[in-house]
Amino acid sequence: MKNRREFLFVYDVSWANPNGDPLDENKPRIDEETGINYVTDVRLKRTIRDQLLDMGYEVFIREERKENGKLSSKEDIFSTYENDYAKVLERCIDIRLFGGTFALKSTKKSKKKSNESEEQEADEVQQAASFTGPVQFKFGRSLHRVKMELVKGTTVMPSGEGKGQGTMTEVYVLPYSLIAFYGIANEKAAKDTNLKDEDIEDMLKAMWLGHKGSTDVISRSKFGHSPRLLIQITYKENTLTHIGELDKLISFKSDKRDEEIRDIEELELDLSKLKEKVAKYKDKIEKISFAVDDRVRLSIPIESLFEGVVIEEFPWVKEV
């Protein structure tokens, strides 16, 4: 990969939990000061990884169980690649994209004299290697204030012997949250992980599909995700700058109060600030790629947003 890239990804969540906090009853993560819902980059990367697996790609950070039923550790999985960093980078798309830290354990034999005889002693040596991920994402943030709901219910079956009725259940959800993620692909770090242009394209396709209907999001707590907008800005080779903070260049207009919104058709996305920024950087931009969901209303048609810049729809849009 030789060209720096920036990403703006917008998706929404309806009556679901986009990213629970395990230290707080698995509640959706909300900034108490602003009422903004936020989602960690780790959550986004997990969705991408799981979808890449569904698409047939090999990933390193995966859930794998040993014969005894226990989850394999990072060291266990690393050993399947013969503890060879080069093989991991060659075969695992997620490490080429997001980097990783590895610990290599090997056996070093040393000689030790004892009573005029020599004995060989095995010492365990640990070597570490770390690869900085060329692709990085900030935390995703909702473009509006959200309201959390606690939904209670009961189970049909009793939870233990002697109990004659089901137990109470509780789940925390957001009736609606429109979330924007900003990311960047660094062409310099890409050299260390051998990241390819095709890897980026596969990642973006997995990001879109993963939030549309992957195994990861079709679950009781996650069902209700929909990808709405994806924009990739590809800069000309040897460009040392970029726009930055694309997530702060998008907003929306609605007749409803933030907490009352329940559907994407109840608002209109405004990309006018992004249009202004792109106009200032257009001499440094090679092209802009996009995907827009059919139900999204834009204040300016996507074809009119970026005058003077080559724009194209992602080639995989028609497939999904």
C-alpha positions in Angstrom: 0.0 0.0 0.0 1.6 3.3 -1.1 -1.2 5.8 -0.7 -2.4 7.2 2.6 -6.2 6.7 3.2 -8.8 8.1 5.5 -12.2 6.5 6.4 -15.5 7.7 7.5 -18.0 5.0 8.5 -21.5 5.6 9.7 -23.9 2.9 11.0 -26.9 2.9 13.2 -28.3 0.6 15.9 -31.9 0.1 16.7 -33.1 -1.4 20.0 -29.8 -3.1 20.6 -26.5 -2.7 22.5 -23.7 -1.6 20.2 -20.9 -2.1 22.7 -21.6 -3.2 26.3 -19.3 -2.3 29.2 -18.5 -5.5 31.1 -17.6 -3.5 34.2 -21.0 -1.8 34.3 -23.6 -4.5 33.9 -22.8 -4.7 30.2 -24.6 -1.4 29.7 -24.1 0.6 26.4 -21.2 3.0 26.8 -22.4 6.5 27.3 -20.6 9.7 28.2 -22.4 10.9 31.3 -21.5 14.5 30.6 -22.9 14.7 27.1 -25.2 11.7 26.7 -23.2 10.6 23.7 -22.9 6.9 23.0 -19.4 5.7 22.2 -18.0 2.4 20.8 -14.5 1.2 21.2 -12.2 0.5 18.2 -11.7 -3.0 19.6 -15.5 -3.6 19.1 -15.2 -2.4 15.5 -12.1 -4.5 14.8 -13.8 -7.6 16.2 -16.8 -7.2 13.9 -14.4 -6.8 10.9 -12.3 -9.9 12.0 -15.4 -12.1 12.4 -16.7 -11.0 9.0 -13.4 -11.6 7.3 -13.5 -15.2 8.8 -17.0 -15.6 7.4 -15.6 -14.5 4.0 -13.0 -17.2 4.1 -9.9 -15.1 5.1 -7.5 -16.2 7.8 -7.2 -14.1 10.9 -4.9 -14.5 13.9 -7.1 -13.1 16.7 -9.8 -15.7 16.7 -11.8 -17.9 19.1 -10.3 -21.4 18.9 -10.8 -24.2 21.3 -8.4 -27.1 22.1 -9.4 -30.7 22.4 -10.1 -30.3 26.1 -12.6 -27.5 25.3 -10.5 -24.7 26.7 -9.9 -21.6 24.6 -6.5 -21.5 22.8 -4.1 -18.7 24.0 -2.3 -16.4 21.7 0.8 -18.5 22.3 -1.1 -21.6 21.3 -2.2 -20.0 18.0 1.2 -18.6 17.4 2.7 -22.1 17.6 0.5 -23.2 14.7 2.5 -20.8 12.6 5.7 -22.4 13.8 6.4 -19.3 15.9 7.3 -17.5 12.7 6.3 -13.8 12.5 6.8 -13.8 8.7 4.3 -16.7 8.3 1.7 -14.8 10.5 2.0 -11.7 8.4 1.8 -13.7 5.2 -1.3 -15.6 6.1 -3.3 -13.4 8.6 -5.0 -10.3 7.1 -5.9 -8.9 10.5 -2.3 -8.6 11.6 -1.4 -6.9 8.4 -4.2 -4.5 9.0 -4.2 -3.9 12.8 -0.8 -5.1 13.9 -0.1 -7.2 17.0 2.3 -8.2 19.7 3.9 -11.6 19.9 6.0 -13.5 22.4 8.2 -16.2 20.9 9.4 -18.9 23.3 12.4 -21.1 22.3 14.8 -23.4 24.0 18.4 -22.5 24.3 20.9 -25.2 25.4 23.8 -24.2 27.6 26.7 -26.3 28.9 27.3 -26.6 32.6 30.3 -28.4 34.2 29.7 -30.7 37.1 32.3 -33.2 38.5 34.5 -33.0 35.4 31.5 -34.0 33.2 29.5 -31.7 31.0 25.7 -31.5 31.2 23.4 -29.7 28.8 20.8 -27.5 30.5 17.8 -26.1 28.7 16.9 -22.5 29.3 13.6 -21.0 28.1 14.2 -17.8 26.2 11.4 -15.4 25.3 11.7 -12.9 22.5 9.0 -10.4 21.7 8.0 -8.7 18.5 5.5 -5.9 18.0 3.9 -4.7 14.7 2.2 -1.3 14.7 -1.1 -1.6 12.9 -1.2 0.6 9.7 -5.0 0.9 10.1 -6.2 2.7 13.2 -9.6 3.8 14.3 -10.7 6.4 16.9 -13.6 5.5 19.2 -16.9 5.7 17.4 -19.3 8.4 18.7 -23.1 8.9 18.2 -24.0 12.0 16.3 -26.6 12.8 18.9 -27.6 12.2 22.5 -29.0 8.8 23.3 -31.4 7.4 25.9 -30.8 4.0 27.4 -33.7 1.6 28.1 -33.8 -1.3 30.5 -36.0 -4.1 29.1 -37.1 -6.7 31.7 -38.6 -10.1 31.1 -38.7 -13.7 32.4 -37.4 -17.0 31.2 -39.7 -19.9 30.6 -37.5 -22.6 32.3 -36.5 -22.4 36.0 -32.9 -21.8 36.6 -32.3 -24.4 39.3 -33.8 -27.5 41.0 -36.7 -26.9 43.2 -37.7 -23.6 41.5 -41.2 -23.6 40.1 -40.9 -20.6 37.8 -38.5 -18.9 35.4 -36.1 -16.2 36.4 -36.1 -12.5 35.7 -34.0 -11.2 32.8 -32.7 -7.7 32.1 -31.1 -6.3 29.0 -29.9 -2.7 28.4 -30.5 -1.3 24.9 -30.5 1.9 22.9 -33.7 2.6 21.0 -31.5 4.4 18.4 -27.9 5.4 17.9 -26.3 6.8 14.8 -22.6 6.2 15.1 -19.6 7.6 13.2 -16.1 6.1 13.1 -13.0 7.8 11.8 -10.0 5.8 10.7 -6.7 6.2 8.8 -4.3 3.8 6.9 -0.7 4.8 7.3 1.4 3.9 4.2 4.6 4.1 6.2 3.5 1.5 8.8 2.1 -0.6 6.0 5.7 -1.4 4.9 6.3 -3.2 8.2 3.3 -5.5 7.9 3.3 -5.9 4.1 -0.2 -4.4 3.9 -1.6 -4.5 0.4 -4.3 -2.4 -1.3 -6.4 -5.5 -1.7 -6.3 -5.9 2.1 -7.8 -2.5 2.6 -10.6 -3.2 0.1 -11.4 -6.5 1.8 -11.5 -4.8 5.2 -13.9 -2.1 4.0 -16.2 -4.7 2.5 -16.1 -6.7 5.7 -16.8 -3.6 7.7 -20.0 -2.9 5.7 -21.1 -6.5 5.6 -20.2 -7.2 9.2 -22.6 -4.4 10.4 -25.3 -5.6 8.0 -25.7 -9.3 8.8 -22.6 -11.1 10.0 -22.8 -13.9 12.6 -21.3 -11.4 15.1 -24.2 -8.9 15.0 -27.1 -11.3 14.4 -27.4 -12.1 18.1 -29.9 -11.1 20.8 -28.0 -8.1 22.1 -26.5 -7.0 18.7 -29.3 -7.6 16.2 -30.3 -4.2 14.8 -27.2 -2.9 13.2 -27.2 -1.3 9.7 -24.4 0.3 7.7 -25.4 3.6 6.3 -22.4 5.5 4.8 -18.8 4.6 4.0 -16.3 7.1 2.5 -12.7 6.4 1.7 -10.3 9.3 0.7 -7.3 8.0 -1.1 -4.4 10.5 -1.3 -1.8 10.8 -4.0 1.4 9.0 -3.5 4.0 10.7 -1.3 1.4 13.1 0.2 2.4 13.7 3.8 -0.8 15.2 5.1 -4.5 14.4 5.3 -7.7 16.1 6.3 -8.2 14.4 9.7 -11.2 14.1 12.1 -13.6 13.3 9.4 -16.2 12.2 12.0 -16.4 15.9 13.1 -17.3 17.0 9.6 -20.6 15.2 9.6 -23.9 16.1 11.3 -27.6 15.7 10.7 -30.9 17.7 10.7 -34.1 16.4 12.2 -37.5 17.7 13.3 -37.3 15.5 16.4 -35.3 15.8 19.5 -32.2 13.6 19.7 -33.6 11.1 22.1 -36.9 10.8 20.1 -35.2 9.6 16.9 -35.9 6.0 16.1 -35.1 5.5 12.4 -32.6 6.8 9.7 -35.4 8.2 7.6 -36.2 10.7 10.5 -33.1 12.7 9.8 -31.0 14.1 6.9 -27.2 13.7 6.9 -25.3 16.9 6.3 -21.8 16.6 4.8 -21.3 20.3 3.8 -18.3 20.7 6.2 -16.7 17.6 4.6 -17.3 19.1 1.2 -15.5 22.4 2.2 -12.5 20.5 3.5 -12.2 18.3 0.5 -12.2 21.4 -1.7 -9.1 22.6 0.1 -7.3 19.3 -0.2 -8.5 18.3 -3.7 -5.0 18.7 -5.3 -3.7 16.1 -2.8 -6.5 13.6 -3.3 -6.3 10.8 -5.9 -9.9 9.6 -5.5 -12.9 9.2 -3.2 -14.7 5.9 -2.9 -18.2 5.6 -1.3 -21.1 3.4 -0.4 -24.5 4.8 0.7 -27.5 2.9 2.0 -30.7 3.4 0.0 -32.6 4.7 3.0 -30.1 7.5 3.8 -31.1 11.1 2.9 -28.2 13.4 2.2 -28.4 17.2 2.2 -26.3 17.2 -1.0 -26.2 14.3 -3.5 -23.0 12.3 -3.2 -22.1 13.0 -6.8 -22.2 16.8 -6.1 -20.3 16.7 -2.8 -16.8 16.4 -4.2 -16.4 18.6 -7.2 -13.0 18.4 -9.0 -12.2 15.0 -7.4 -12.5 11.6 -9.0 -15.3 9.7 -7.1 -16.4 6.1 -7.5 -18.7 3.7 -5.8 -17.0 0.7 -4.2 -17.0 -2.2 -6.7 -18.6 -4.6 -4.1 -21.6 -2.4 -3.4 -23.8 -4.2 -6.0 -22.9 -7.5 -4.4 -24.1 -6.6 -0.9 
